[in-house]
Amino acid sequence: MTGDEIEAYRERRVFEWTNHIEEWVLPTGHALRRAAGLSDQENPFITYSDEAHLPVLGDVVCRVMLATLPPQWHNPRTAKTKLEKVRKDIKVLKNRITAIDLCTQIAINNAGSPHMQEYLAAKQQSINAPSRETFDRAHAAFDAAYGGPPDELAVPTMLALLEQFETAIVSTIEQIIKEGESLKEKGRIWNHEKNAIALIVAQYLHAVTGDIPGLTIRPVVAGPFALALQDIFEILGLPKVVQRPGEYAISELTSKLSTKSYICPLARWR
């Protein structure tokens, strides 16, 4: 998929959510409750008093829906390379601006300052038609031009904006690197979606049951985790094969649980 195709796909999915509450959202809630061994009901998002300590199911389903969006960057490496080039260009431009001699910087600041232009016009008018009124107007314009805030001066304003832009680029590059590392199957939208969904489901089942879910796929798909994945994939119109997403989710969850600082991300949605 090209970048434009992925963006169009993202927009279409978000639009579809709002029109498929009955077909997608509620059935996904039911599938999660069944997998967790919770009692089912007409509205799966009603929370009983004995479930108050569990992750909010509506938030979990929301995460599942968001996971159906493809990665923000269809080619993280290319995006990162382009941004790094822009960052280098910014550094070059900043160096060139600061290398401009002081007199020329003053001229640029004057040319880019509305107050300075008003002062020069008022000054010229006081020369062409000298009077107390034109003199006072020129004096007031002078005070406004030279006493105004520095953010009205072109050179320092541009340098500050370039600094802000460079900081934003660095932050974006860090996001791209993080997302690029999370894409185990670069360029394969279905795998990205299914892996993300499977991990959310595994985290939810672990939060409810206290156990890392098992994956039973032979001789047939069975067990709460595998059946939940199969149901949710089918609900969302994704390929129903659950082996690789399930194995990925179990591996990721096991790895995360091995760290003492692990906190279930679903718990923070309460």
C-alpha positions in Angstrom: 0.0 0.0 0.0 1.1 3.5 -0.7 1.0 6.3 1.9 -2.1 7.8 0.3 -3.8 4.4 0.2 -3.1 3.8 3.9 -4.4 7.2 4.9 -7.6 6.6 3.0 -7.9 3.2 4.6 -7.4 4.7 8.1 -10.2 7.3 7.4 -12.5 4.6 6.1 -12.0 2.4 9.2 -12.8 5.3 11.6 -15.9 6.1 9.6 -17.0 2.5 9.6 -16.7 2.2 13.4 -19.4 4.8 13.9 -21.7 3.0 11.6 -21.2 -0.5 12.9 -21.7 -0.4 16.6 -24.1 -3.4 16.5 -22.0 -5.4 14.0 -18.5 -4.7 15.4 -18.3 -3.1 18.8 -20.9 -5.1 20.8 -19.9 -8.5 19.3 -16.3 -7.8 20.2 -17.3 -7.0 23.8 -19.3 -10.3 23.9 -16.3 -12.2 22.6 -14.0 -10.8 25.2 -16.4 -11.5 28.1 -16.8 -15.1 26.9 -13.0 -15.6 26.6 -12.5 -14.2 30.1 -15.2 -16.5 31.6 -17.4 -13.6 32.6 -21.2 -13.8 32.6 -22.6 -12.5 29.3 -25.5 -10.1 29.0 -27.3 -8.1 26.3 -25.0 -5.1 26.9 -21.5 -6.4 27.4 -20.3 -3.1 28.7 -22.4 -3.1 31.9 -20.0 -3.7 34.8 -21.2 -5.6 37.8 -20.0 -4.7 41.3 -17.7 -7.8 41.5 -16.0 -6.7 38.2 -15.0 -3.2 39.5 -11.4 -4.3 39.8 -11.2 -5.4 36.2 -10.2 -3.3 33.2 -13.1 -1.4 31.8 -14.3 -3.5 28.8 -15.4 -0.5 26.8 -11.8 0.9 26.9 -10.4 -2.5 25.9 -12.8 -2.7 22.9 -11.8 0.9 22.0 -8.1 -0.2 22.0 -9.1 -3.1 19.7 -10.8 -0.8 17.3 -7.8 1.6 17.3 -5.5 -1.4 16.6 -7.3 -2.0 13.3 -5.7 1.2 12.0 -2.6 0.6 10.0 0.7 2.0 11.1 0.9 5.7 10.8 4.1 5.4 8.7 3.8 2.9 5.9 7.6 3.1 5.4 9.2 4.2 8.7 12.8 4.1 7.3 12.0 6.4 4.4 10.1 8.8 6.6 13.0 8.9 9.1 15.6 9.5 6.3 13.6 12.4 4.9 13.2 14.0 8.3 16.9 13.7 9.0 17.7 15.4 5.8 15.3 18.2 6.7 16.9 18.5 10.1 20.4 18.9 8.4 19.0 21.6 6.1 17.6 23.4 9.2 21.0 23.4 10.8 22.6 24.8 7.6 19.9 27.5 7.3 20.4 28.5 11.0 24.2 28.8 10.5 23.7 30.9 7.4 21.2 33.2 9.1 23.5 33.8 12.2 26.4 34.4 9.8 24.7 37.5 8.3 26.4 40.7 9.3 24.8 42.8 12.0 23.9 45.7 9.7 22.1 43.4 7.3 20.3 41.7 10.1 19.0 45.1 11.3 17.9 45.8 7.7 16.0 42.5 7.6 14.4 43.2 11.0 13.4 46.6 9.8 11.9 45.3 6.5 10.0 42.6 8.3 8.6 44.8 11.1 5.2 46.5 10.5 6.0 49.0 13.3 9.3 49.9 11.7 7.6 50.4 8.3 5.0 52.6 10.0 7.8 54.6 11.6 9.7 55.1 8.4 6.5 56.2 6.6 5.6 58.6 9.5 9.2 60.0 9.5 9.1 60.6 5.8 5.7 62.4 6.2 7.1 64.6 8.9 9.9 65.6 6.6 7.6 66.2 3.6 4.9 68.0 5.6 6.5 69.1 8.9 3.9 69.8 11.6 3.4 69.1 15.3 0.9 66.3 14.3 3.2 64.5 11.9 6.1 64.9 14.3 4.1 63.3 17.2 3.0 60.5 14.9 6.6 59.8 13.9 7.6 59.9 17.5 4.9 57.4 18.6 5.8 55.1 15.7 9.5 55.3 16.7 8.6 54.1 20.3 6.5 51.3 18.9 9.2 50.2 16.4 12.1 50.2 18.9 10.2 49.4 22.1 8.2 46.4 20.7 8.7 42.8 21.7 11.6 40.9 20.1 9.3 38.3 18.6 8.3 41.0 16.0 11.9 41.0 14.7 12.3 38.8 11.6 15.8 37.3 12.3 15.3 36.2 16.0 11.7 35.1 15.2 12.9 32.9 12.3 15.7 31.4 14.4 13.3 30.6 17.2 10.8 29.0 14.8 13.6 26.9 13.3 14.7 25.7 16.7 11.1 24.8 17.6 10.7 23.0 14.2 13.9 21.0 14.8 12.8 20.0 18.2 9.5 18.7 16.8 11.3 16.8 14.1 13.6 15.1 16.6 10.5 14.0 18.6 8.8 12.7 15.5 11.9 10.8 14.4 11.8 9.1 17.9 8.2 8.1 17.3 9.0 6.7 13.9 11.9 4.7 15.3 9.6 3.3 18.0 6.9 2.4 15.6 9.3 1.0 13.1 10.7 -1.3 15.7 7.3 -2.5 16.7 6.4 -3.6 13.1 7.5 -7.2 12.9 6.1 -7.6 9.4 6.9 -4.3 7.6 4.4 -3.4 4.9 1.9 -6.1 5.8 -1.1 -4.3 7.2 -3.1 -7.4 8.3 -0.2 -8.7 10.4 0.2 -5.4 12.1 -3.5 -5.2 13.0 -3.8 -8.8 14.1 -0.7 -8.8 16.2 -1.8 -5.6 18.0 -5.3 -7.0 18.6 -4.0 -10.3 19.8 -1.7 -8.6 22.4 -4.6 -6.5 23.7 -6.8 -9.6 24.1 -3.9 -11.5 25.8 -3.4 -8.6 28.2 -7.1 -8.4 29.0 -7.4 -12.2 29.7 -4.3 -12.0 31.9 -5.7 -9.0 33.8 -9.0 -10.9 34.4 -7.7 -14.4 35.0 -4.2 -13.8 36.3 -2.8 -16.4 33.8 -1.0 -16.0 30.5 -3.4 -17.4 27.9 -2.6 -20.6 26.1 -3.1 -21.1 22.3 -4.8 -24.2 21.1 -5.0 -24.5 17.3 -4.6 -28.2 16.6 -6.4 -30.3 15.6 -8.9 -27.4 15.6 -9.0 -23.9 17.0 -10.1 -24.2 20.6 -9.6 -22.6 24.0 -10.7 -19.1 25.1 -7.8 -17.1 23.7 -7.8 -18.7 20.2 -11.6 -18.7 19.9 -11.7 -15.0 21.0 -9.1 -14.1 18.3 -10.9 -16.0 15.7 -14.2 -14.4 16.6 -12.8 -10.9 16.7 -10.9 -11.2 13.5 -14.1 -12.4 11.8 -16.1 -9.6 13.3 -13.6 -7.0 12.0 -13.3 -8.6 8.6 -9.7 -9.7 9.1 -8.2 -13.1 8.0 -9.2 -15.6 10.6 -5.8 -17.4 11.0 -4.8 -17.0 14.6 -1.6 -18.9 15.0 1.0 -16.2 14.4 -0.8 -13.3 16.1 -1.5 -15.6 19.1 2.1 -16.7 19.3 3.3 -13.1 19.0 0.9 -11.9 21.7 1.9 -14.7 24.2 5.6 -14.1 23.5 5.3 -10.3 24.0 3.2 -10.6 27.1 5.5 -13.2 28.6 8.5 -10.9 27.9 6.7 -7.9 29.5 5.7 -9.8 32.6 9.3 -10.8 33.2 10.2 -7.2 34.0 9.5 -6.1 37.6 8.2 -2.7 36.4 5.5 -4.1 34.2 2.1 -2.5 34.6 -0.8 -3.7 32.5 -1.6 -0.9 30.1 -5.3 -1.7 30.3 -5.4 -1.0 34.0 -4.4 2.6 33.4 -7.5 3.1 31.3 -9.7 2.9 34.4 
